[in-house]
Amino acid sequence: MENFPVINLEKLNGDERRATLEMINDACENWGFFELVNHGIPHDLMDTMERLTKEHYKKSMEQRFKELVASKALEGVQAEITDMDWESTFFLRHLPVSNISEVPDLGDEYRKVMKEFAERLEKLAEDLLDLLCENLGLEKGYLKKAFYGSKGPNFGTKVSNYPPCPKPELIKGLRAHTDAGGIILLFQDDKVSGLQLLKDNQWIDVPPMRHSIVINLGDQLEVITNGKYKSVLHRVITQTDGTRMSIASFYNPGNDAIIYPAPALVEKEAEEYPKFVFDDYMKLYAGLKFQAKEPRFEAMKSMEANVNLEDLIATA
């Protein structure tokens, strides 16, 4: 299997800029995923983030997860579980308004470090969107503007832990799905693996690498690029030993952002993707996350056609 794309962002600053941009473009077109090193986020900040996340899980979440497993009798399952995931999670919102001070059980140091980490990731996300613009031949800032809506983008973090699982062949850590949003930045455990993506009908491991940030593209970038870049199915498999840490931050359009293919990327009359309000897509996604994305796009197309029909009737 060809090697998973690992991109050294430092090389954008010198003679290898063009080659590095081409690697990013190739990863977006052919993988939907890539891994960044030398991304500018200090390693000591990442180390502190990892330590505090693991301490928080041990102190505040591990026992609750064990009780949940016991209450559902999951230790002794004999058949594949298809309606739940073997993960312990909590969510934080950073933009447009942070809720970090309201999330229970977080220590002051953890809140402070998470806030700094999120600010660094937000900047990295916006820099990456501009690199995608450069590769796509779109004006600088186009993607950020497309995500903006009236209140700016949505940006939040899902903190997950995947504890050891006695029946990894029967329970997924996280079932296969594509991400609904924009660009996803993942800080994952470098010792316990589990993340896989589907490429050419094969499940490929996303390699755990110390101090790397894994990037993947969500459904909204597929729509805006009119399918040039695609969101990719991925999943988390469970392991029999070791708890895997995952800190995934989602830089998404604002709720009222109107998403549609960039006109510069639409061949004459070859527009394949719908136009919709991001919040409408998210409402649909909530119930269909673990199903194929194509029917979601079709449903949005039908909604768009109905709106256009209503406009025609209203002006008749």
Rosetta blueprint (number, residue, H / E / L):
1 M L
2 E L
3 N L
4 F L
5 P L
6 V E
7 I E
8 N E
9 L H
10 E H
11 K H
12 L H
13 N H
14 G L
15 D L
16 E L
17 R H
18 R H
19 A H
20 T H
21 L H
22 E H
23 M H
24 I H
25 N H
26 D H
27 A H
28 C H
29 E H
30 N H
31 W L
32 G L
33 F E
34 F E
35 E E
36 L E
37 V E
38 N L
39 H L
40 G L
41 I L
42 P L
43 H H
44 D H
45 L H
46 M H
47 D H
48 T H
49 M H
50 E H
51 R H
52 L H
53 T H
54 K H
55 E H
56 H H
57 Y H
58 K H
59 K H
60 S H
61 M H
62 E H
63 Q H
64 R H
65 F H
66 K H
67 E H
68 L H
69 V H
70 A H
71 S H
72 K L
73 A L
74 L H
75 E H
76 G H
77 V L
78 Q L
79 A L
80 E L
81 I L
82 T L
83 D L
84 M L
85 D L
86 W L
87 E L
88 S E
89 T E
90 F E
91 F E
92 L E
93 R E
94 H E
95 L E
96 P L
97 V L
98 S L
99 N L
100 I L
101 S L
102 E L
103 V L
104 P L
105 D L
106 L L
107 G L
108 D H
109 E H
110 Y H
111 R H
112 K H
113 V H
114 M H
115 K H
116 E H
117 F H
118 A H
119 E H
120 R H
121 L H
122 E H
123 K H
124 L H
125 A H
126 E H
127 D H
128 L H
129 L H
130 D H
131 L H
132 L H
133 C H
134 E H
135 N H
136 L H
137 G L
138 L L
139 E L
140 K L
141 G L
142 Y H
143 L H
144 K H
145 K H
146 A H
147 F H
148 Y H
149 G L
150 S L
151 K L
152 G L
153 P L
154 N E
155 F E
156 G E
157 T E
158 K E
159 V E
160 S E
161 N E
162 Y E
163 P L
164 P L
165 C L
166 P L
167 K L
168 P L
169 E L
170 L L
171 I L
172 K E
173 G E
174 L E
175 R E
176 A E
177 H E
178 T L
179 D L
180 A L
181 G L
182 G L
183 I E
184 I E
185 L E
186 L E
187 F E
188 Q E
189 D L
190 D L
191 K L
192 V L
193 S L
194 G L
195 L E
196 Q E
197 L E
198 L E
199 K E
200 D L
201 N L
202 Q E
203 W E
204 I E
205 D E
206 V L
207 P L
208 P L
209 M L
210 R L
211 H L
212 S L
213 I E
214 V E
215 I E
216 N E
217 L E
218 G L
219 D H
220 Q H
221 L H
222 E H
223 V H
224 I H
225 T L
226 N L
227 G L
228 K L
229 Y L
230 K L
231 S L
232 V L
233 L L
234 H E
235 R E
236 V E
237 I E
238 T L
239 Q L
240 T L
241 D L
242 G L
243 T L
244 R E
245 M E
246 S E
247 I E
248 A E
249 S E
250 F E
251 Y E
252 N E
253 P L
254 G L
255 N L
256 D L
257 A L
258 I E
259 I E
260 Y L
261 P L
262 A L
263 P H
264 A H
265 L H
266 V L
267 E L
268 K L
269 E L
270 A L
271 E L
272 E L
273 Y L
274 P L
275 K L
276 F E
277 V E
278 F H
279 D H
280 D H
281 Y H
282 M H
283 K H
284 L H
285 Y H
286 A H
287 G H
288 L H
289 K L
290 F L
291 Q L
292 A L
293 K L
294 E H
295 P H
296 R H
297 F H
298 E H
299 A H
300 M H
301 K H
302 S H
303 M H
304 E H
305 A H
306 N H
307 V H
308 N H
309 L H
310 E H
311 D H
312 L H
313 I H
314 A H
315 T H
316 A L
